[in-house]
Amino acid sequence: MAITLSSSTTNNADWKTQFQFTDADTGDLIDFTGATIEVEVRDFDGCLRIEASTGNGLITIQSAGIFELDVPAATMGGLCPGTYQIGGVYSLNDETISLFTGSLAIVSGVARL
């Protein structure tokens, strides 16, 4: 069963966050070695706003069970304040498994460089 995520970030800075996942049955950290991981952010019209993956370098596997999402400020700046849909999946050994679904609140960042 996937996790329901409720998170927030600003639209004026890099969005960096780490995720840690364990197997629900064993409690062991999930071994993401060789996995393809993807996280998408969509508006409520279904338009893709952010596509982060191990393939495009916005997601890196850090260690067993842990990966980091790193979306640059230039991409975040394209998001208007509001609430978006977010979801994450991984594919390994011919299986695609849902990691989480939920919502992402984008807050207007006040300071700009």
TIRO-753654 format. One record per residue: residue number from 1; chain; x, y, z of N, C-alpha, C in turn. Coordinates in steps of 0.02 Angstrom, whole numbers, plus 50000, padded with zeros to 5 digits. Example, Ala and Ser with C-alpha at 12.3 -4.5 7.8 and 13.67 -1.06 7.14 Angstrom:
! residues 2
<atom num="1" chaine="A" n_px="50660" n_py="49716" n_pz="50390" ca_px="50615" ca_py="49775" ca_pz="50390" c_px="50660" c_py="49835" c_pz="50390"/>
<atom num="2" chaine="A" n_px="50642" n_py="49888" n_pz="50354" ca_px="50684" ca_py="49947" ca_pz="50357" c_px="50645" c_py="50002" c_pz="50394"/>
This chain:
! residues 113
<atom num="1" chaine="A" n_px="50042" n_py="49941" n_pz="50000" ca_px="50000" ca_py="50000" ca_pz="50000" c_px="50044" c_py="50062" c_pz="50000"/>
<atom num="2" chaine="A" n_px="50029" n_py="50109" n_pz="49958" ca_px="50069" ca_py="50170" ca_pz="49951" c_px="50054" c_py="50218" c_pz="50008"/>
<atom num="3" chaine="A" n_px="50099" n_py="50263" n_pz="50018" ca_px="50094" ca_py="50315" ca_pz="50069" c_px="50058" c_py="50375" c_pz="50040"/>
<atom num="4" chaine="A" n_px="50018" n_py="50409" n_pz="50081" ca_px="49987" ca_py="50472" ca_pz="50061" c_px="50032" c_py="50528" c_pz="50088"/>
<atom num="5" chaine="A" n_px="50056" n_py="50569" n_pz="50042" ca_px="50102" ca_py="50622" ca_pz="50059" c_px="50066" c_py="50689" c_pz="50057"/>
<atom num="6" chaine="A" n_px="50080" n_py="50731" n_pz="50107" ca_px="50056" ca_py="50800" ca_pz="50107" c_px="50117" c_py="50842" c_pz="50125"/>
<atom num="7" chaine="A" n_px="50138" n_py="50883" n_pz="50077" ca_px="50200" ca_py="50920" ca_pz="50087" c_px="50193" c_py="50991" c_pz="50059"/>
<atom num="8" chaine="A" n_px="50242" n_py="51033" n_pz="50073" ca_px="50242" ca_py="51100" ca_pz="50045" c_px="50314" c_py="51122" c_pz="50032"/>
<atom num="9" chaine="A" n_px="50321" n_py="51169" n_pz="49986" ca_px="50386" ca_py="51198" ca_pz="49969" c_px="50373" c_py="51266" c_pz="49937"/>
<atom num="10" chaine="A" n_px="50426" n_py="51303" n_pz="49926" ca_px="50419" ca_py="51369" ca_pz="49895" c_px="50435" c_py="51366" c_pz="49821"/>
<atom num="11" chaine="A" n_px="50417" n_py="51419" n_pz="49786" ca_px="50430" ca_py="51422" ca_pz="49714" c_px="50489" c_py="51469" c_pz="49698"/>
<atom num="12" chaine="A" n_px="50531" n_py="51485" n_pz="49748" ca_px="50587" ca_py="51529" ca_pz="49736" c_px="50655" c_py="51499" c_pz="49753"/>
<atom num="13" chaine="A" n_px="50657" n_py="51433" n_pz="49765" ca_px="50720" ca_py="51401" ca_pz="49784" c_px="50720" c_py="51329" c_pz="49761"/>
<atom num="14" chaine="A" n_px="50779" n_py="51298" n_pz="49763" ca_px="50784" ca_py="51227" ca_pz="49748" c_px="50738" c_py="51188" c_pz="49796"/>
<atom num="15" chaine="A" n_px="50708" n_py="51136" n_pz="49770" ca_px="50668" ca_py="51091" ca_pz="49812" c_px="50708" c_py="51027" c_pz="49820"/>
<atom num="16" chaine="A" n_px="50738" n_py="51020" n_pz="49878" ca_px="50778" ca_py="50960" ca_pz="49894" c_px="50746" c_py="50924" c_pz="49952"/>
<atom num="17" chaine="A" n_px="50734" n_py="50860" n_pz="49942" ca_px="50707" ca_py="50820" ca_pz="49996" c_px="50729" c_py="50748" c_pz="49988"/>
<atom num="18" chaine="A" n_px="50736" n_py="50714" n_pz="50044" ca_px="50754" ca_py="50643" ca_pz="50043" c_px="50694" c_py="50602" c_pz="50063"/>
<atom num="19" chaine="A" n_px="50688" n_py="50544" n_pz="50032" ca_px="50635" ca_py="50496" ca_pz="50049" c_px="50668" c_py="50432" c_pz="50072"/>
<atom num="20" chaine="A" n_px="50639" n_py="50401" n_pz="50122" ca_px="50663" ca_py="50336" ca_pz="50146" c_px="50603" c_py="50289" c_pz="50147"/>
<atom num="21" chaine="A" n_px="50613" n_py="50229" n_pz="50118" ca_px="50559" ca_py="50180" ca_pz="50114" c_px="50581" c_py="50113" c_pz="50141"/>
<atom num="22" chaine="A" n_px="50535" n_py="50081" n_pz="50177" ca_px="50546" ca_py="50014" ca_pz="50202" c_px="50492" c_py="49968" c_pz="50174"/>
<atom num="23" chaine="A" n_px="50509" n_py="49905" n_pz="50169" ca_px="50461" ca_py="49854" ca_pz="50147" c_px="50409" c_py="49845" c_pz="50203"/>
<atom num="24" chaine="A" n_px="50345" n_py="49850" n_pz="50185" ca_px="50291" ca_py="49846" ca_pz="50234" c_px="50288" c_py="49777" c_pz="50268"/>
<atom num="25" chaine="A" n_px="50309" n_py="49725" n_pz="50232" ca_px="50305" ca_py="49658" ca_pz="50259" c_px="50364" c_py="49641" c_pz="50306"/>
<atom num="26" chaine="A" n_px="50424" n_py="49662" n_pz="50286" ca_px="50483" ca_py="49643" ca_pz="50324" c_px="50512" c_py="49698" c_pz="50368"/>
<atom num="27" chaine="A" n_px="50496" n_py="49761" n_pz="50351" ca_px="50525" ca_py="49817" ca_pz="50387" c_px="50595" c_py="49835" c_pz="50364"/>
<atom num="28" chaine="A" n_px="50622" n_py="49797" n_pz="50316" ca_px="50688" ca_py="49811" ca_pz="50289" c_px="50685" c_py="49870" c_pz="50240"/>
<atom num="29" chaine="A" n_px="50741" n_py="49907" n_pz="50236" ca_px="50745" ca_py="49960" ca_pz="50187" c_px="50741" c_py="49929" c_pz="50117"/>
<atom num="30" chaine="A" n_px="50705" n_py="49963" n_pz="50072" ca_px="50698" ca_py="49939" ca_pz="50004" c_px="50764" c_py="49950" c_pz="49968"/>
<atom num="31" chaine="A" n_px="50789" n_py="49900" n_pz="49934" ca_px="50851" ca_py="49906" ca_pz="49896" c_px="50834" c_py="49933" c_pz="49827"/>
<atom num="32" chaine="A" n_px="50848" n_py="49998" n_pz="49816" ca_px="50833" ca_py="50030" ca_pz="49752" c_px="50889" c_py="50021" c_pz="49701"/>
<atom num="33" chaine="A" n_px="50939" n_py="49980" n_pz="49715" ca_px="50994" ca_py="49970" ca_pz="49667" c_px="50966" c_py="49946" c_pz="49601"/>
<atom num="34" chaine="A" n_px="50981" n_py="49983" n_pz="49548" ca_px="50958" ca_py="49966" ca_pz="49481" c_px="50887" c_py="49987" c_pz="49465"/>
<atom num="35" chaine="A" n_px="50853" n_py="50019" n_pz="49512" ca_px="50784" ca_py="50039" ca_pz="49501" c_px="50779" c_py="50104" c_pz="49461"/>
<atom num="36" chaine="A" n_px="50724" n_py="50112" n_pz="49427" ca_px="50705" ca_py="50175" ca_pz="49397" c_px="50652" c_py="50205" c_pz="49443"/>
<atom num="37" chaine="A" n_px="50664" n_py="50267" n_pz="49465" ca_px="50618" ca_py="50301" ca_pz="49510" c_px="50592" c_py="50363" c_pz="49475"/>
<atom num="38" chaine="A" n_px="50528" n_py="50376" n_pz="49482" ca_px="50499" ca_py="50436" ca_pz="49451" c_px="50450" c_py="50469" c_pz="49500"/>
<atom num="39" chaine="A" n_px="50454" n_py="50535" n_pz="49504" ca_px="50407" ca_py="50575" ca_pz="49543" c_px="50379" c_py="50628" c_pz="49496"/>
<atom num="40" chaine="A" n_px="50313" n_py="50633" n_pz="49495" ca_px="50280" ca_py="50683" ca_pz="49453" c_px="50238" c_py="50730" c_pz="49495"/>
<atom num="41" chaine="A" n_px="50236" n_py="50793" n_pz="49472" ca_px="50192" ca_py="50844" ca_pz="49501" c_px="50148" c_py="50868" c_pz="49445"/>
<atom num="42" chaine="A" n_px="50082" n_py="50866" n_pz="49457" ca_px="50033" ca_py="50887" ca_pz="49406" c_px="49984" c_py="50936" c_pz="49437"/>
<atom num="43" chaine="A" n_px="49959" n_py="50981" n_pz="49395" ca_px="49906" ca_py="51025" ca_pz="49419" c_px="49840" c_py="50985" c_pz="49418"/>
<atom num="44" chaine="A" n_px="49787" n_py="51014" n_pz="49443" ca_px="49724" ca_py="50977" ca_pz="49447" c_px="49687" c_py="50971" c_pz="49381"/>
<atom num="45" chaine="A" n_px="49715" n_py="51000" n_pz="49328" ca_px="49691" ca_py="50988" ca_pz="49261" c_px="49728" c_py="50929" c_pz="49229"/>
<atom num="46" chaine="A" n_px="49776" n_py="50900" n_pz="49266" ca_px="49814" ca_py="50843" ca_pz="49241" c_px="49876" c_py="50861" c_pz="49203"/>
<atom num="47" chaine="A" n_px="49892" n_py="50926" n_pz="49198" ca_px="49952" ca_py="50948" ca_pz="49161" c_px="50015" c_py="50934" c_pz="49202"/>
<atom num="48" chaine="A" n_px="50063" n_py="50901" n_pz="49170" ca_px="50126" ca_py="50885" ca_pz="49203" c_px="50167" c_py="50949" c_pz="49214"/>
<atom num="49" chaine="A" n_px="50186" n_py="50962" n_pz="49275" ca_px="50225" ca_py="51022" ca_pz="49292" c_px="50297" c_py="51005" c_pz="49310"/>
<atom num="50" chaine="A" n_px="50308" n_py="50948" n_pz="49342" ca_px="50376" ca_py="50926" ca_pz="49358" c_px="50379" c_py="50851" c_pz="49346"/>
<atom num="51" chaine="A" n_px="50431" n_py="50829" n_pz="49311" ca_px="50445" ca_py="50758" ca_pz="49302" c_px="50517" c_py="50747" c_pz="49324"/>
<atom num="52" chaine="A" n_px="50524" n_py="50716" n_pz="49382" ca_px="50590" ca_py="50702" ca_pz="49409" c_px="50600" c_py="50626" c_pz="49408"/>
<atom num="53" chaine="A" n_px="50660" n_py="50606" n_pz="49386" ca_px="50673" ca_py="50534" ca_pz="49382" c_px="50748" c_py="50521" c_pz="49390"/>
<atom num="54" chaine="A" n_px="50763" n_py="50457" n_pz="49400" ca_px="50833" ca_py="50437" ca_pz="49400" c_px="50862" c_py="50446" c_pz="49330"/>
<atom num="55" chaine="A" n_px="50819" n_py="50444" n_pz="49279" ca_px="50842" ca_py="50452" ca_pz="49210" c_px="50862" c_py="50522" c_pz="49192"/>
<atom num="56" chaine="A" n_px="50828" n_py="50572" n_pz="49221" ca_px="50845" ca_py="50642" ca_pz="49204" c_px="50890" c_py="50675" c_pz="49257"/>
<atom num="57" chaine="A" n_px="50910" n_py="50637" n_pz="49307" ca_px="50958" ca_py="50661" ca_pz="49356" c_px="50928" c_py="50702" c_pz="49413"/>
<atom num="58" chaine="A" n_px="50862" n_py="50711" n_pz="49414" ca_px="50831" ca_py="50748" ca_pz="49469" c_px="50819" c_py="50705" c_pz="49530"/>
<atom num="59" chaine="A" n_px="50827" n_py="50639" n_pz="49521" ca_px="50824" ca_py="50592" ca_pz="49577" c_px="50888" c_py="50551" c_pz="49578"/>
<atom num="60" chaine="A" n_px="50918" n_py="50547" n_pz="49637" ca_px="50978" ca_py="50506" ca_pz="49645" c_px="50967" c_py="50458" c_pz="49703"/>
<atom num="61" chaine="A" n_px="50987" n_py="50396" n_pz="49693" ca_px="50983" ca_py="50346" ca_pz="49746" c_px="51043" c_py="50358" c_pz="49791"/>
<atom num="62" chaine="A" n_px="51030" n_py="50370" n_pz="49855" ca_px="51082" ca_py="50387" ca_pz="49903" c_px="51112" c_py="50324" c_pz="49936"/>
<atom num="63" chaine="A" n_px="51068" n_py="50279" n_pz="49958" ca_px="51088" ca_py="50217" ca_pz="49992" c_px="51027" c_py="50173" c_pz="49996"/>
<atom num="64" chaine="A" n_px="51034" n_py="50116" n_pz="50029" ca_px="50978" ca_py="50070" ca_pz="50035" c_px="50917" c_py="50106" c_pz="50063"/>
<atom num="65" chaine="A" n_px="50863" n_py="50105" n_pz="50026" ca_px="50800" ca_py="50134" ca_pz="50048" c_px="50794" c_py="50209" c_pz="50044"/>
<atom num="66" chaine="A" n_px="50847" n_py="50244" n_pz="50023" ca_px="50846" ca_py="50317" ca_pz="50023" c_px="50862" c_py="50345" c_pz="49954"/>
<atom num="67" chaine="A" n_px="50819" n_py="50391" n_pz="49931" ca_px="50835" ca_py="50428" ca_pz="49871" c_px="50822" c_py="50502" c_pz="49883"/>
<atom num="68" chaine="A" n_px="50856" n_py="50544" n_pz="49844" ca_px="50849" ca_py="50616" ca_pz="49851" c_px="50818" c_py="50646" c_pz="49788"/>
<atom num="69" chaine="A" n_px="50771" n_py="50690" n_pz="49799" ca_px="50739" ca_py="50729" ca_pz="49746" c_px="50770" c_py="50798" c_pz="49747"/>
<atom num="70" chaine="A" n_px="50793" n_py="50822" n_pz="49690" ca_px="50827" ca_py="50887" ca_pz="49686" c_px="50802" c_py="50925" c_pz="49624"/>
<atom num="71" chaine="A" n_px="50752" n_py="50968" n_pz="49634" ca_px="50722" ca_py="51007" ca_pz="49580" c_px="50750" c_py="51078" c_pz="49584"/>
<atom num="72" chaine="A" n_px="50781" n_py="51103" n_pz="49531" ca_px="50812" ca_py="51169" ca_pz="49534" c_px="50761" c_py="51226" c_pz="49540"/>
<atom num="73" chaine="A" n_px="50785" n_py="51282" n_pz="49567" ca_px="50743" ca_py="51341" ca_pz="49577" c_px="50712" c_py="51365" c_pz="49511"/>
<atom num="74" chaine="A" n_px="50749" n_py="51358" n_pz="49456" ca_px="50723" ca_py="51380" ca_pz="49391" c_px="50659" c_py="51342" c_pz="49373"/>
<atom num="75" chaine="A" n_px="50655" n_py="51279" n_pz="49390" ca_px="50595" ca_py="51239" ca_pz="49377" c_px="50540" c_py="51257" c_pz="49426"/>
<atom num="76" chaine="A" n_px="50558" n_py="51265" n_pz="49489" ca_px="50509" ca_py="51282" ca_pz="49541" c_px="50476" c_py="51349" c_pz="49527"/>
<atom num="77" chaine="A" n_px="50514" n_py="51395" n_pz="49498" ca_px="50488" ca_py="51462" ca_pz="49483" c_px="50431" c_py="51461" c_pz="49433"/>
<atom num="78" chaine="A" n_px="50423" n_py="51408" n_pz="49396" ca_px="50369" ca_py="51402" ca_pz="49348" c_px="50303" c_py="51380" c_pz="49379"/>
<atom num="79" chaine="A" n_px="50303" n_py="51366" n_pz="49444" ca_px="50242" ca_py="51344" ca_pz="49478" c_px="50209" c_py="51403" c_pz="49514"/>
<atom num="80" chaine="A" n_px="50146" n_py="51413" n_pz="49500" ca_px="50108" ca_py="51465" ca_pz="49535" c_px="50089" c_py="51439" c_pz="49604"/>
<atom num="81" chaine="A" n_px="50083" n_py="51483" n_pz="49653" ca_px="50060" ca_py="51461" ca_pz="49719" c_px="49994" c_py="51423" c_pz="49713"/>
<atom num="82" chaine="A" n_px="49988" n_py="51371" n_pz="49752" ca_px="49927" ca_py="51330" ca_pz="49751" c_px="49944" c_py="51258" c_pz="49768"/>
<atom num="83" chaine="A" n_px="49895" n_py="51215" n_pz="49759" ca_px="49902" ca_py="51145" ca_pz="49776" c_px="49906" c_py="51103" c_pz="49712"/>
<atom num="84" chaine="A" n_px="49951" n_py="51055" n_pz="49711" ca_px="49963" ca_py="51011" ca_pz="49654" c_px="49959" c_py="50939" c_pz="49676"/>
<atom num="85" chaine="A" n_px="49948" n_py="50895" n_pz="49628" ca_px="49950" ca_py="50823" ca_pz="49641" c_px="50022" c_py="50799" c_pz="49635"/>
<atom num="86" chaine="A" n_px="50042" n_py="50751" n_pz="49677" ca_px="50109" ca_py="50723" ca_pz="49674" c_px="50104" c_py="50647" c_pz="49681"/>
<atom num="87" chaine="A" n_px="50148" n_py="50613" n_pz="49646" ca_px="50150" ca_py="50540" ca_pz="49651" c_px="50219" c_py="50514" c_pz="49634"/>
<atom num="88" chaine="A" n_px="50236" n_py="50458" n_pz="49662" ca_px="50300" ca_py="50427" ca_pz="49649" c_px="50294" c_py="50352" c_pz="49640"/>
<atom num="89" chaine="A" n_px="50332" n_py="50325" n_pz="49593" ca_px="50334" ca_py="50253" ca_pz="49579" c_px="50407" c_py="50231" c_pz="49569"/>
<atom num="90" chaine="A" n_px="50419" n_py="50167" n_pz="49576" ca_px="50484" ca_py="50140" ca_pz="49555" c_px="50473" c_py="50075" c_pz="49517"/>
<atom num="91" chaine="A" n_px="50520" n_py="50061" n_pz="49473" ca_px="50518" ca_py="50000" ca_pz="49433" c_px="50582" c_py="49962" c_pz="49443"/>
<atom num="92" chaine="A" n_px="50575" n_py="49898" n_pz="49458" ca_px="50633" ca_py="49855" ca_pz="49470" c_px="50611" c_py="49783" c_pz="49457"/>
<atom num="93" chaine="A" n_px="50653" n_py="49746" n_pz="49422" ca_px="50639" ca_py="49675" ca_pz="49408" c_px="50571" c_py="49664" c_pz="49375"/>
<atom num="94" chaine="A" n_px="50556" n_py="49705" n_pz="49325" ca_px="50493" ca_py="49700" ca_pz="49287" c_px="50430" c_py="49713" c_pz="49328"/>
<atom num="95" chaine="A" n_px="50437" n_py="49746" n_pz="49385" ca_px="50379" ca_py="49766" ca_pz="49425" c_px="50380" c_py="49841" c_pz="49433"/>
<atom num="96" chaine="A" n_px="50321" n_py="49873" n_pz="49430" ca_px="50315" ca_py="49944" ca_pz="49444" c_px="50273" c_py="49950" c_pz="49507"/>
<atom num="97" chaine="A" n_px="50300" n_py="49984" n_pz="49557" ca_px="50270" ca_py="49988" ca_pz="49623" c_px="50259" c_py="50061" c_pz="49643"/>
<atom num="98" chaine="A" n_px="50199" n_py="50076" n_pz="49667" ca_px="50184" ca_py="50144" ca_pz="49690" c_px="50218" c_py="50157" c_pz="49757"/>
<atom num="99" chaine="A" n_px="50249" n_py="50214" n_pz="49763" ca_px="50281" ca_py="50235" ca_pz="49826" c_px="50236" c_py="50281" c_pz="49866"/>
<atom num="100" chaine="A" n_px="50207" n_py="50330" n_pz="49833" ca_px="50163" ca_py="50377" ca_pz="49868" c_px="50120" c_py="50415" c_pz="49818"/>
<atom num="101" chaine="A" n_px="50066" n_py="50443" n_pz="49843" ca_px="50024" ca_py="50491" ca_pz="49807" c_px="50005" c_py="50544" c_pz="49858"/>
<atom num="102" chaine="A" n_px="49982" n_py="50601" n_pz="49834" ca_px="49961" ca_py="50651" ca_pz="49881" c_px="49959" c_py="50720" c_pz="49852"/>
<atom num="103" chaine="A" n_px="49973" n_py="50769" n_pz="49895" ca_px="49968" ca_py="50839" ca_pz="49874" c_px="50031" c_py="50877" c_pz="49893"/>
<atom num="104" chaine="A" n_px="50047" n_py="50926" n_pz="49853" ca_px="50104" ca_py="50970" ca_pz="49864" c_px="50080" c_py="51042" c_pz="49861"/>
<atom num="105" chaine="A" n_px="50088" n_py="51078" n_pz="49915" ca_px="50068" ca_py="51148" ca_pz="49918" c_px="50129" c_py="51190" c_pz="49899"/>
<atom num="106" chaine="A" n_px="50120" n_py="51232" n_pz="49849" ca_px="50173" ca_py="51278" ca_pz="49828" c_px="50157" c_py="51347" c_pz="49859"/>
<atom num="107" chaine="A" n_px="50204" n_py="51372" n_pz="49898" ca_px="50198" ca_py="51436" ca_pz="49931" c_px="50241" c_py="51486" c_pz="49893"/>
<atom num="108" chaine="A" n_px="50215" n_py="51547" n_pz="49885" ca_px="50253" ca_py="51598" ca_pz="49850" c_px="50313" c_py="51618" c_pz="49892"/>
<atom num="109" chaine="A" n_px="50372" n_py="51607" n_pz="49864" ca_px="50432" ca_py="51628" ca_pz="49898" c_px="50439" c_py="51704" c_pz="49891"/>
<atom num="110" chaine="A" n_px="50452" n_py="51737" n_pz="49947" ca_px="50453" ca_py="51810" ca_pz="49946" c_px="50520" c_py="51836" c_pz="49920"/>
<atom num="111" chaine="A" n_px="50575" n_py="51810" n_pz="49947" ca_px="50641" ca_py="51834" ca_pz="49927" c_px="50660" c_py="51805" c_pz="49859"/>
<atom num="112" chaine="A" n_px="50692" n_py="51845" n_pz="49818" ca_px="50716" ca_py="51823" ca_pz="49753" c_px="50788" c_py="51846" c_pz="49744"/>
<atom num="113" chaine="A" n_px="50829" n_py="51804" n_pz="49715" ca_px="50898" ca_py="51823" ca_pz="49699" c_px="50904" c_py="51847" c_pz="49628"/>
